[in-house]
Amino acid sequence: MPRQIIATPDAPGSPLFSQAVAAGPFVLVSGTVGIDPSTGSMAGETIQEQTRQALTNCETILRAAGAGLDDVVEVGVLLADPADFAGFNEEWARWFPSDPPARYGVKLGVDVPGLLVSIRMTAYTG
């Protein structure tokens, strides 16, 4: 099964990894942070602002792959500070108000100044 690299200029990216890879009926979105692609800066200083932008970026990448948030089956969340979990959930609930995907969360292992959250997703389009 060949893999297809997914790339869009409408979400932050890096030459070191693909924004997403489609393989068969799956789209795997790389860890995506709350950078506003129009400015190249973090979308804000709060967990809610960065979560909102990270989810917007993930949705944009999914759309570039022909998928959407309704196709997401699993989400991985990395938080710089586990104390931000409640604030993260506050924004998360706006995006997935019912029948949310499976999800796991862990503490971000690397200290990146200003970075509060990174979100990765797997979508099923089959």
C-alpha positions in Angstrom: 0.0 0.0 0.0 1.7 3.2 -1.1 1.8 6.2 1.2 0.8 9.7 0.2 2.5 12.7 1.9 -0.1 15.4 2.8 1.1 19.0 2.9 -0.7 22.3 3.0 0.7 25.8 3.3 -2.4 26.7 5.5 -1.0 24.9 8.5 2.5 25.0 10.1 5.0 22.5 8.8 8.7 21.6 8.9 11.1 20.0 6.5 11.9 17.5 9.2 8.5 15.7 9.1 5.3 15.4 7.0 2.2 17.3 8.3 0.4 14.0 7.6 0.7 10.7 5.7 -2.2 8.9 4.1 -1.9 5.1 3.9 -4.8 3.1 2.8 -7.9 4.3 4.6 -5.9 6.0 7.3 -4.6 9.6 7.7 -1.9 10.1 10.3 -1.5 13.7 11.3 1.8 14.6 13.0 2.0 16.4 16.3 0.6 19.8 15.5 1.0 22.9 17.7 -0.9 26.2 18.2 1.1 28.2 15.7 -1.0 30.6 13.6 0.3 29.9 10.0 -0.5 33.5 8.9 1.9 34.9 11.5 4.3 32.1 12.4 3.7 32.8 16.1 1.9 31.0 18.8 -1.8 31.8 18.7 -1.8 33.0 22.3 -0.5 32.4 25.7 -3.4 30.3 27.2 -4.0 26.6 26.8 -7.4 27.4 25.3 -6.0 29.6 22.6 -3.2 27.2 21.7 -5.5 24.2 21.8 -8.0 26.0 19.5 -5.3 26.8 17.0 -3.7 23.3 17.2 -7.1 21.8 16.4 -7.7 24.3 13.6 -4.4 23.3 12.2 -5.2 19.6 12.5 -8.5 20.1 10.8 -6.8 22.0 8.0 -4.4 19.2 7.4 -7.2 16.6 7.5 -9.1 18.6 4.9 -6.0 18.6 2.7 -6.1 14.8 2.9 -9.8 14.7 2.1 -10.9 13.9 5.6 -12.4 15.8 8.5 -12.8 15.8 12.3 -15.7 13.3 12.0 -13.2 10.8 10.6 -10.8 11.0 13.6 -10.6 7.8 15.6 -7.7 8.5 17.9 -6.0 11.6 19.3 -2.8 12.0 21.2 -2.3 15.1 23.3 1.0 16.3 24.7 0.7 19.0 27.4 3.7 21.0 28.6 2.0 21.4 32.0 -0.4 18.7 33.2 -2.1 21.4 35.3 -3.5 22.7 31.9 -5.6 19.6 31.4 -8.9 21.2 32.6 -8.3 24.2 30.3 -7.5 21.9 27.4 -10.7 19.9 28.0 -12.7 23.1 28.1 -11.7 23.9 24.5 -11.7 20.2 23.4 -15.4 19.9 24.3 -16.3 22.6 21.9 -14.7 20.6 19.0 -16.0 17.2 20.0 -19.2 17.8 21.9 -20.5 14.2 21.4 -19.1 10.9 20.4 -15.4 12.0 20.7 -12.5 9.9 19.4 -10.3 7.8 21.6 -7.7 10.0 23.2 -4.6 9.8 25.3 -2.6 12.5 27.0 0.9 12.7 28.3 3.3 15.3 29.5 5.4 16.9 26.8 9.0 15.6 27.4 10.7 18.6 25.8 10.6 22.1 27.2 9.9 24.5 24.3 9.4 28.1 25.4 5.8 29.2 25.0 4.6 25.8 23.7 1.7 24.5 25.8 0.2 21.7 23.6 0.8 19.4 20.7 -1.9 17.3 19.2 -1.6 14.3 16.8 -4.6 12.5 15.1 -5.4 9.4 13.2 -8.4 9.5 10.9 -10.1 6.6 9.2 -11.6 7.3 5.8 -12.5 3.8 4.6 
